[in-house]
Amino acid sequence: MSNYDEVPYPDFIHPVTHPGNIAAIARLNGLDAVPPESCRVLELACGPGGNLISLASLLPNSQFEGVDLAAGHIKTGNAVIAKLGLNNIQLKHGNIEDWAVEPQTDDERFDYIIAHGVYSWVPDAVRQSILAICQMRLSERGVALISYNTYPGWHQREMARDIMRYHAEGIDDPLTRLRHGKALLSSVMQNVPQGSAYRLSLEEELKALEQANQAYVFHEQFEDTNEPRYFHQFAAEASSHLLQYIAEAEWGDTTYEYVRPDVARALASLPKTRRAQTLDYFRRRTFRQTLVCHESVTLSETLQSSEIETMHLASTSTMQDGQLTGSNGLSGSVGHPVTQIAMQRLIELYPRTISFEELCHEVKSTSPDFDTPEAMDDLKADLFELVCVGLVTVSASSVQPCCTVSTRPHVAELAREQARTGETVTNLWHQPIRLDDVTAHLVRCCDGKTDHAGLIEQMTQYAMANGGLVEGDQVVTGEERLRPLVSIKMQANLQRLAGMALLIA
């Protein structure tokens, strides 16, 4: 890889890499993954460490190590670790290949290995090292997450990449290369007949490029190495290192949404790898986040619905008259009254999770009719189906942000530090939250020591120093007008932070 010190790779947070998510998926597939609360995690090509630092702050009793080739990334990450006072994480500068050695002690094995945003973008020798590390360094019940660009969807993106790279050839400055490449892609699109398949594909790629982080686009489109593969090719590569496919790391990723029922039945009858590859053809898939484990582990042929009893559940869906609409755009219906009550409770509790056992207890308390084995079996079956389609989230670990606004609101130190240096912070779900300038300042002020009057004073002074606050189609200025406005909005704004899972007890 090159250019990573000159154009630092964006320090993205990847929610699917949370061990609670990985463990939940692994357990539903028959692998008894190590509890997230006391595990060891390795991230390859960790960049500045933002993803790993967030995990280390959320799981203080687990141990984390990261390695990256860019010295600047490691220096930046270690400065943040020192400022936060974290003692359960180490970031190291070095080559991935150097980690492909047999461990001498159990401390050199890991329960979870993350290789996100690296596999497609390195030479074959490094890809082989990544798989070798997973084979040698995973613990007996360990799980690795490897992401990569995939065909068939990347055939279209490869065309756009080739156009841009050709036009920018010979230009040294990274941002100039990016600008020239996008300019030619736009020119080609504008000179292709309206409504043609070619034009539609170019329009789609240009729209994606404009919406993406530009540093990410540069590395995705202009690095010398970017080698997508079909899923079945990746599965074969993993198998050559005695690793096997478990599932994808994102819920609802293998559903038969938009597939005819007869086709869905045919797909369900296929072997696991062939089924997954065929679904990629249906979806024109461009990207995968695949979980693998040791080939010696016996996985279940079908998902183990009974494992939901060990999980913590949540839902960002809305429900009206038994009709669920998910934040992921999916929808579904809930007919059984016991499931409707359970879903309403999950929706009310969000962003907190509740264990399956606690949820059953609460549902039973609403009516004697529900305190039967049959009702609980129906509830378990319904919740399992909703998990499979992504309308209910499950995790192997509990997530308990503060949902009520205290007299001295407290945002975790990591998010407050992130708000000092950028526009994106990480919540207690290990999700990136993009903030406007005013909300970011409120986050910085919520230190667990300042009461509401103090927050009103700080936010009023901030608004006065930054040209006022926008209210409707007007800009409110002047202390005599700003202070009442800040005071009126404070409770609602703090409640918004609670809803974002940013407040801690």
TASULPE-V259216 format. One record per backbone hydrogen bond with DSSP energy under -1.0 kcal/mol. CO is the residue of the C=O (numbers start at 1). NH is the residue of the N-H. E is the energy in kcal/mol with one decimal. If there is no record, write none. Layout:
co=[CO	CO]
nh=[NH	NH]
e=[E	E]
This chain:
co=[3	10	14	15	18	18	19	20	20	21	22	23	24	26	27	28	29	31	35	39	40	40	41	42	43	46	49	50	51	52	53	54	55	59	63	64	65	66	67	67	68	70	71	72	73	74	75	76	77	78	79	80	81	81	88	90	92	96	97	99	105	106	110	111	112	113	114	115	118	120	123	124	125	126	127	128	129	130	131	132	133	134	137	139	143	144	145	146	148	149	150	152	153	154	155	156	157	158	159	160	161	162	163	164	168	173	174	175	176	177	178	179	180	181	182	183	184	185	186	187	189	193	196	197	198	199	200	201	202	203	204	205	206	207	208	213	214	215	216	217	218	219	230	231	232	233	234	235	236	238	238	239	242	244	247	250	256	260	261	262	263	264	267	271	272	273	274	275	276	277	278	279	280	280	285	286	288	289	290	291	292	293	294	303	304	305	306	307	308	311	312	313	314	318	320	322	323	324	325	326	330	332	336	337	338	339	340	341	342	343	344	345	346	349	354	355	356	357	358	359	360	361	363	367	368	370	372	373	374	375	376	377	378	379	380	381	382	383	384	385	386	386	387	393	395	399	409	410	412	413	414	415	418	423	425	427	431	433	436	437	438	439	440	441	442	445	446	451	452	453	454	455	456	457	458	459	460	461	463	469	471	474	476	478	478	479	481	482	483	484	485	486	489	490	491	492	493	494	495	496	497	498	501	503]
nh=[7	12	17	18	21	22	23	24	396	25	26	27	28	31	30	304	300	33	38	63	111	112	65	114	67	49	53	54	55	56	57	58	59	62	41	90	43	92	45	46	94	74	75	76	77	78	79	80	81	82	83	84	85	86	64	66	68	99	100	101	108	109	139	143	42	145	44	147	121	227	127	128	129	130	131	132	133	134	135	136	137	138	110	142	113	292	115	290	288	229	154	155	157	158	159	160	161	162	163	164	165	166	167	168	171	177	178	179	180	181	182	183	184	185	186	187	188	189	190	191	192	196	200	201	202	203	204	205	206	207	208	209	210	211	212	217	218	219	220	221	222	223	234	235	236	237	238	239	240	241	243	242	295	293	291	253	259	264	265	266	267	268	270	275	276	277	278	279	280	281	282	283	284	285	153	150	148	249	146	246	144	244	297	305	307	308	309	310	311	356	395	354	393	325	323	334	320	332	318	329	326	324	340	341	342	343	344	345	346	347	348	349	350	352	313	359	360	361	362	363	364	365	366	370	371	372	376	377	378	379	380	381	382	383	384	385	386	387	388	389	391	392	390	314	312	353	448	504	416	417	418	419	422	435	433	430	427	425	440	441	442	443	444	445	446	447	411	455	456	457	458	459	460	461	462	463	464	465	468	476	474	471	469	481	482	483	485	486	487	488	489	490	493	494	495	496	497	498	499	500	502	501	428	402]
e=[-3.2	-1.9	-2.2	-1.7	-1.2	-2.2	-3.0	-1.4	-2.2	-2.0	-2.5	-2.6	-2.0	-2.7	-1.7	-3.4	-2.5	-1.9	-1.5	-2.5	-1.7	-1.9	-2.4	-3.1	-2.0	-1.8	-3.4	-2.0	-1.7	-2.5	-2.0	-1.7	-2.1	-1.8	-2.8	-1.8	-2.5	-2.9	-1.3	-1.9	-2.0	-1.6	-2.4	-2.2	-2.6	-2.7	-1.5	-1.5	-2.3	-2.2	-2.0	-2.3	-1.1	-1.7	-2.3	-2.4	-1.8	-2.1	-1.5	-2.0	-1.6	-1.9	-2.6	-2.3	-2.4	-3.0	-3.0	-2.1	-1.2	-3.1	-2.0	-2.6	-1.5	-2.4	-2.0	-2.3	-2.8	-2.0	-2.3	-2.8	-3.3	-1.2	-3.1	-2.1	-1.8	-2.4	-2.9	-2.4	-2.4	-1.5	-1.4	-1.9	-1.0	-2.5	-1.3	-1.5	-2.5	-2.6	-2.0	-2.2	-2.7	-2.1	-1.8	-1.8	-2.0	-2.4	-2.2	-2.3	-2.6	-2.6	-2.4	-1.8	-2.0	-2.0	-2.4	-2.2	-2.9	-2.1	-2.3	-1.0	-1.4	-1.7	-2.5	-2.1	-2.1	-2.9	-2.0	-2.0	-2.6	-2.3	-1.9	-2.2	-2.2	-1.6	-1.1	-2.3	-2.2	-1.9	-2.6	-2.7	-2.6	-1.0	-1.9	-2.8	-1.7	-2.3	-2.7	-2.2	-1.7	-1.5	-1.9	-2.1	-2.7	-1.8	-2.9	-1.4	-2.1	-2.8	-2.2	-1.6	-2.7	-2.3	-1.6	-2.8	-2.3	-2.3	-2.4	-2.3	-1.5	-1.3	-1.6	-1.9	-1.2	-1.7	-2.4	-2.5	-2.0	-2.6	-2.7	-2.9	-2.7	-2.7	-1.5	-1.2	-1.7	-1.6	-1.7	-2.0	-1.5	-2.0	-2.1	-1.8	-2.9	-2.4	-1.8	-3.3	-2.0	-2.0	-2.2	-1.8	-3.3	-3.8	-2.1	-2.2	-1.8	-2.9	-2.3	-1.9	-2.3	-2.5	-2.1	-2.2	-1.5	-2.3	-3.1	-2.6	-2.6	-2.0	-2.3	-2.5	-2.7	-1.6	-1.4	-1.4	-1.2	-1.7	-2.0	-2.2	-2.3	-2.2	-2.5	-2.4	-2.5	-2.8	-2.2	-1.9	-2.1	-2.2	-2.2	-1.2	-2.6	-1.3	-1.5	-1.9	-2.5	-2.2	-2.0	-3.0	-2.0	-2.6	-2.6	-2.2	-1.8	-3.2	-3.5	-1.8	-2.3	-2.7	-2.5	-1.8	-1.9	-2.4	-2.1	-1.6	-1.2	-2.0	-2.6	-2.2	-2.7	-2.1	-2.5	-2.8	-2.1	-2.3	-2.1	-2.3	-2.4	-1.9	-3.3	-3.6	-1.7	-3.1	-2.0	-1.1	-2.8	-2.3	-1.2	-3.0	-2.4	-2.4	-2.0	-1.3	-2.5	-2.6	-2.2	-1.7	-1.5	-1.8	-2.3	-1.4	-2.2	-1.6	-2.6	-2.7]
